[in-house]
Amino acid sequence: MWFYEFLLGLDLKGILLFSFTFLLIADFLKNRNPPNYPPGPLALPLVGNIFSVDTKQPHIYFTKLADVYGNVFSVRLGRDKTVFVSGYKMVKEAIVTQAENFVDRPYSPIASRVYSRTSAGLFTSNGQIWKRQRRFALSSLRSVGLGKRSMEQNICEESRYLQGEMEKEKGEPFNPAQLLNNAVANIICQLVFGRRFDYGDHNFQTMLQYLSEAIQLEGSVWGVMYESFPGVMKYMPGLHNKMFSHYKELIDFISPEIQRHKQDLDPSNPRDYIDIFLMEMENQKGESDMGFDVANLAFCSLDLFLAGTETTSTTLQWALVFLIKYPQIQEKVQAEIDSVIGQSRQPTMADRPNMPYTDAVIHEIQRMGNIVPLNGQRMASKDTTLGGYFIPKGTSLLPNLTSVLFDKNEWETPDTFNPGHFLDADGKFVRREAFLPFSAGSRVCLGEILAKMELFLFFVSLFQKLRFSTLDGVELSTEGIVGITRTPYPFKIYAQARLSGGASEEPNADTYQSLAVVLLLFLTMWLYDLFLLLHFEGILFLIFATLLIVDFLKNRNPLNFPPGPLAFPFVGNVFSIDTKQPHIYLTKLADVYGNVFCMRLGRDKTVFVSGYKMVKEAIVTQADNFVDRPYSPMASRLYSGNSVGLFFSNGQVWKRQRRFAMTTLRSFGLGKSSMEKSICEESRHLQEGMEKEKGEPFNPTHLFNNAVSNIICQMVFGRRFDYVDHNFQTMLKNLTELIHLEGTIWAELYEAFPLLMKHMPGPHNDIFSKFKSLEAFISQEVERHKLDLDPSNPQDYIDNFLIELEKHKGNPELGFYEDNLVLCCLDLFLAGSETTSKTLQWALIYLIKYPHVQEKVQAEIDRVIGQSRQPSMADRPNMPYTDAVIHEIQRMGNIVPLNLLRMAAKDTTLGGYFIPKGTSLMPNLTSVLFDKNEWETPDTFNPGHFLNADGRFVRRDAFLPFSAGKRACLGEGLARMELFLFFVSLLQKFSFSTLDEVELCTEGVIGITRTPHPFKVYAKAR
């Protein structure tokens, strides 16, 4: 009542004055800074600092404010305060070190109006929706080509369209912006829509125009005004309304594409991101709201275009600006392109490591181009501290990427275009920590890999074929127009086709290729005339004679090359080998030709090395000479032609991946007591499986495969599988059959004659189908890990690899990418499951065949361990006889009879013979484990080989079941632990025998591993 009477007593001026005073007080109370809040410029009531900002170059304005207030300061833009973070170290602290504190987006009036909801799309969503949508987008885009060779091919194909359009200008000046937008947008179109658009497509061109204008308007003063005063600006005329109409038109462009996809969707064959999203919508029906609906599909697709088109296209525009401005740099780039690639082929990502200067120029263009000057806003998810200042929960935070890319503490000449920022003293490319054009941390640009691939391939393709310049007397501006992105001012250029050489130049590869074509034409005409003179039989004879001569010339041995059996033309000795027992056949050949001899298996020669001393010389003494793997047609097809995985990779990729695998597996228990406990626990499951047979005869293979595989599963997948799990059993079956097939004659024929066998029916085709099934099984596990990955608490090998993969984004040279993760996991299973399981099978065969040995082992177990506790690795030194028996089982079991192929890294000498660089070499481990010069009774099962006169265990140099040297089995430590603990646990609880009058065979079935013939046993509880 008092307040009502007070208002009645005021005139209009009084009411206005009172209202204004009330608003001032309310504004002051609302915007008071808490203690220790970041400092900043004085803000006006109601409007804050919004009218103080330099709207043309806001990033420069905010960078200068950091010089005054420090790297953490606050500015009030309209209704809300924003904390700005500047400088590499402080930006990294905010978005990487404290990533979880600043991962969410604050409320945005523009986003809320565009998306018609508070949390949608990929950019402005938060929490579980954002995490789920981001993981889904990355996974989906990878499955349709992101980061793969197929995407590389698409970019190269699009670059041809781009070059073609530039050539149509016929040397006249033109603005390249539209063409670059077309090319880059078509790449994301293929990922999202499953198709590209013609450069003359009206709807496509309209969409690109709207996209560019909307992004520019959102970062302009109109966008800032709408964010600051949405309640007022919503009803005001101005260019901000054009921004919203453009976004609506873009959604309207995407919606019909979604409808088209819904009509012809084939769930068994998804073509693109939209297809996979629609399938996930169907899967998520009735589930919690994770954003899988048609409206959000349109928003997510729009975000992918915003991220995947404008930034890369703008970077390429800056590339033209800087390389026209610095023609000497353009010439140096083109010289490197010519020396590495030439003019006869398109570039590939494999060329990038060989083009350090070009790579450095691209990185410097990104740095100086500064495409996204101010990163997207973040929001404090809880009260936290940054740079010594208090940041309350809900505070908006804006990392200033300009201040990072031009940080004077990180860059030698920050304001100068200098590719040397990314080169060392030797001219090699170096990465810089302060290079963050894609941001960093949890909100790093999800299209970073694609952008890096596009930039390199488009950039190199353009400068390979064209030389760029501008109008005489015109100086291109490097200032730029700032919106959300920083775009060059409109400019025109000339694109002049480059000549492959001049009269005074040395003949290049194209010249020699042309000469070769001419000579080939003359030779073809001569042969044609000769064929006209011959009848049919004569032509066949001529062809056969020519092939014989070519084969002879190709396969001539160099001087002092190792001897070997006579090889047939074309096929070599491939049909001479005993396919049932090849290791025995090859060991006998050493008796004839010596411990270093040669055989030709199809198209290539292989040097075989036999006997302990010579094998040690090759793989230990000369380890560096024979550490690499040779080319394998089968491995190339299985591993998609790359040097990947753990078995078939070479060079730095192999060294890095092997070290990473060893370090990671050790961190999850390899060789530690925690792994001991896991094996003992799994042995209880194994014993229970045997007890369920209730004294009936059974084949133990299946149970051993389950138990041993579950150990490697815990290290790689972070979990074990039940013995009746259908998918697990299918994987083990495929694994066993794959390893067997890879060592059969069918695999040998494929290695020898890949072009022929690729099109032939036969069991060799099962190798590839089973490999695909295993890849699919592991891929599912990888996807599961990606969904619940906690980088601060990795649970297994896959988690650690995914964390390392994030660190190496855009740099796949060391093998840290998702496809290689699957292949490395598969290799770990090949190494860690099959071999140990086979050894345990051989253990039962030899202990049943020699029951007195079984009894002696059990007596030692009873004496040292008893029946009341499980064994531990600490027991092994006290059980010399048991240890000797296990070693003798490994020797006689001879699980890997022939070691994997090696390759001579350089011309070298072995056993007095000359081994040329590139020659394949095969160490014969059978000849080592049965070497008559090393073992007293090599062909007899005799645990005494590993015992001295006092009954103590002794190591033998010639015991190499795990190979030796740098390529020794990386799971050796795990295998030794598994063999001892599983073996002792079983013999502690059971006595094993077989059916009456059945003699177990010790011959074995040969694949990559040597497997016992199927057998059945009784397991009688002791």
Secondary structure, 3 states (H helix, E strand, C coil): CHHHHHHHCCCHHHHHHHHHHHHHHHHHHHCCCCCCCCCCCCCECCCECCCCCCCCCHHHHHHHHHHHHCCEEEEEECCEEEEEECCHHHHHHHHHHCHHHHCECCCCHHHHHHHCCCCCCCCCCCHHHHHHHHHHHHHHHHHCCCCCHHHHHHHHHHHHHHHHHHHCCCCCCECCHHHHHHHHHHHHHHHHCCCCCCCCCHHHHHHHHHHHHHHHHHCCHHHHHHHHCHHHHCCCCCHHHHHHHHHHHHHHHHHHHHHHHHHCCCCCCCCCHHHHHHHHHHHCCCCCCCCCCHHHHHHHHHHHHHHHHHHHHHHHHHHHHHHHHCHHHHHHHHHHHHHHCCCCCCCCHHHHHHCHHHHHHHHHHHHHHCCCCECCCEECCCCEEECCEEECCCCEEEEEHHHHHCCCCCCCCCCCCCHHHHECCCCCECCCCCCCCCCCHHHCCCCHHHHHHHHHHHHHHHHHHEEEECCCCCCCCCCCEECCCEECCCCCEEEEECCCCCCCCCCCHHHHHHHHHHHHHHHHHHHHHHHHHCCHHHHHHHHHHHHHHHHHHHCCCCCCCCCCCCCECCCECCCCCCCCCHHHHHHHHHHHHCCEEEEEECCEEEEEECCHHHHHHHHHHCHHHHCECCCCHHHHHHCCCCCCCCCCCCHHHHHHHHHHHHHHHHHCCCCCHHHHHHHHHHHHHHHHHHHCCCCCCECCHHHHHHHHHHHHHHHHCCCCCCCCCHHHHHHHHHHHHHHHHHCCHHHHHHHHCHHHHCCCCCCHHHHHHHHHHHHHHHHHHHHHHHHCCCCCCCCCHHHHHHHHHHHCCCCHHHCCCHHHHHHHHHHHHHHHHHHHHHHHHHHHHHHHHCHHHHHHHHHHHHHHCCCCCCCCHHHHHHCHHHHHHHHHHHHHHCCCCECCCEECCCCEEECCEEECCCCEEEEEHHHHHCCCCCCCCCCCCCHHHHECCCCCECCCCCCCCCCCHHHCCCCHHHHHHHHHHHHHHHHHHEEEECCCCCCCCCCCEECCCEECCCCCEEEEEC
